[in-house]
Amino acid sequence: MPDRTRIGGSPQPDSCANTESGETATSSSVPDKISAPEGTVTHRSGPVPLYLIAQAISTGVHEHGDGILAVHIRRTRNHQYLITLFTGKEEGDAHA
């Protein structure tokens, strides 16, 4: 086992070969422009009881297909849930 220095009783791992003496990143790399889909369409269903959430989402997936960007589920009162589908395509663009 290689000799490791200890700090506060804990062994310190060896530095990686591609870093300079265990330094951390000093700058972040963010792309110049983040491509966000234009014209997102919101489709809401609800209130839906807990046991029907899977069926409601399945119906939305069959209606909108690959155009779904995100699914948000929010609990309301009396164990009811609102389901919001965000799509990047207009109505009727889903595949068959």
N, C-alpha and C positions, 0 to 999 in steps of 0.2 A: 504494500500500500504506500503510495507516495506521501512524503512528508507535507502536511498541510498546516498552515498557520491557523491559530485559533483566536477568535475575537469574542470575548465574553464567554469562553468555554465552548463555543460552537465552531466546528470545523468550517473553513471557507473553501469553496470549490475552486478548482484551477481555472484560470482565465481561458477564454476561448482563443483559438489561434488567430481568428480574424478580427479581434478587437485589440485596442491598445490599452493594456494594463487595466482591464475591467471598466473602462469608461462607459458612460451612458450617452445616449443620443442627446445632442444639444440643439438640434433643429428638427422641425417636423416637415414631412414631405406631403403637401396637399396638392392635388391636381389643380391646374389653373382654372378649369371650369368643370363643375360636377354636372353631368348630364342627368337632368330630371325629366321624366315624361311630361309632355305637354298635353293639356286637355284631359286631366283625370276626371272621371265620372264617378259619382258616389251613388251606391245602391243600398238602401236601408230595408231591413226587414225586422219586424218585431212588434210588440214584445213576444218573445219566444220562451217557453218554459225550458228548464235545464235539460230535460230528457229529449227535447226536439232540436237542440243546437246542431248536432251532427247532421240531421236530415236537412235542416235549413241551409247549412253551409254546402252540403252536397248538391242541393238544388241550385244554389248560386254558381257553383263550379260548372255544373252542366249547362247553365244558361250563358255564362260569360267565358268559359274555357280558359285559354292561355292569357287572356287580357287582364286577369286579376293581378293586381300589384300588392294589395295588402288586405287583411281581414282584421277588423277590430270587433271585439265582443265586450260589451259593457253591461254590468249587472244593474238592474233597476230595482224597484221594490217588489215585494211578494215573489221572490225567486224567479223573476222574469228577466230576460236578457235582450238587448238590442244588438243586432248584427249589422255591421256596415262593411260593404265590399267596395274597395277602391279599384277601379279599372282604368286602363289606359286607352281603351277603345270605345268607340261610340256603340250605342245599342245596335244589336244585330250583327256585329262583327265576329262573334264567337264561332268557332269551328263546329261542324256537325258531328 
